[in-house]
């Protein structure tokens, strides 16, 4: 079976070609079901993001964090309050 690789063309062609950096996150001894812990988790992510950004000399201004649907919903709720 032959595979033909066709590059994606469009306004983001150059962005698609850039290497994506993945930073593994540590397991934090916090409970996502507790609102206070969600706040601590997000504060940790924010501090880590700024440290990585400074070290890399990056101008990136957003962070994408993953998780399951429940985690995403808790994070959205946090941002609605702040």
C-alpha positions as CSV (number, residue, x, y, z in Angstrom):
1,X,0.0,0.0,0.0
2,X,1.4,3.4,-1.0
3,X,0.9,6.5,1.1
4,X,0.8,9.9,-0.5
5,X,1.6,12.7,1.9
6,X,0.1,16.0,0.8
7,X,1.1,19.0,2.8
8,X,-1.6,21.2,4.2
9,X,-1.8,24.5,2.4
10,X,-3.5,27.6,3.7
11,X,-3.0,30.7,5.9
12,X,-1.4,28.6,8.7
13,X,1.0,26.5,6.5
14,X,4.1,27.9,8.2
15,X,2.6,27.4,11.7
16,X,1.8,23.8,10.9
17,X,5.5,23.2,10.0
18,X,6.8,24.4,13.3
19,X,7.8,21.9,16.0
20,X,5.4,21.8,18.9
21,X,6.9,21.7,22.4
22,X,5.2,19.4,24.9
23,X,5.9,19.9,28.6
24,X,4.9,17.0,30.8
25,X,3.3,18.2,34.0
26,X,3.9,16.7,37.4
27,X,1.2,15.0,39.4
28,X,0.0,17.5,42.0
29,X,-1.2,16.3,45.4
30,X,-4.5,18.2,44.9
31,X,-8.1,17.3,44.3
32,X,-9.9,18.7,41.3
33,X,-13.3,18.3,43.0
34,X,-12.3,20.9,45.6
35,X,-12.6,24.5,44.3
36,X,-9.6,25.7,46.4
37,X,-7.5,23.0,44.8
38,X,-8.6,23.9,41.3
39,X,-7.4,27.4,42.0
40,X,-4.0,26.1,43.2
41,X,-3.7,23.9,40.1
42,X,-4.4,26.8,37.7
43,X,-2.0,29.1,39.7
44,X,0.7,26.4,39.4
45,X,0.1,26.1,35.6
46,X,0.3,29.9,35.2
47,X,3.6,30.2,37.2
48,X,5.1,27.3,35.3
49,X,4.0,28.8,32.0
50,X,5.6,32.1,32.8
51,X,8.9,30.4,33.8
52,X,9.0,28.3,30.6
53,X,8.1,31.4,28.5
54,X,10.9,33.5,30.1
55,X,13.5,30.6,29.8
56,X,12.6,30.1,26.1
57,X,12.5,33.8,25.3
58,X,9.0,33.3,23.9
59,X,6.3,35.9,23.3
60,X,3.5,33.3,23.3
61,X,0.6,34.6,25.3
62,X,-1.6,31.6,25.8
63,X,-1.5,28.2,27.4
64,X,-3.3,25.1,26.4
65,X,-3.9,22.6,29.2
66,X,-5.5,19.2,28.7
67,X,-7.7,17.0,30.7
68,X,-11.0,15.2,30.7
69,X,-14.4,16.9,30.2
70,X,-14.9,17.3,33.9
71,X,-11.5,19.0,34.4
72,X,-12.3,21.3,31.5
73,X,-15.6,22.2,33.0
74,X,-14.1,23.0,36.4
75,X,-11.4,25.2,34.8
76,X,-14.1,27.0,32.8
77,X,-16.1,27.6,36.0
78,X,-12.9,29.1,37.6
79,X,-12.4,31.5,34.7
80,X,-16.0,32.6,34.9
81,X,-15.5,33.6,38.5
82,X,-12.4,35.6,37.8
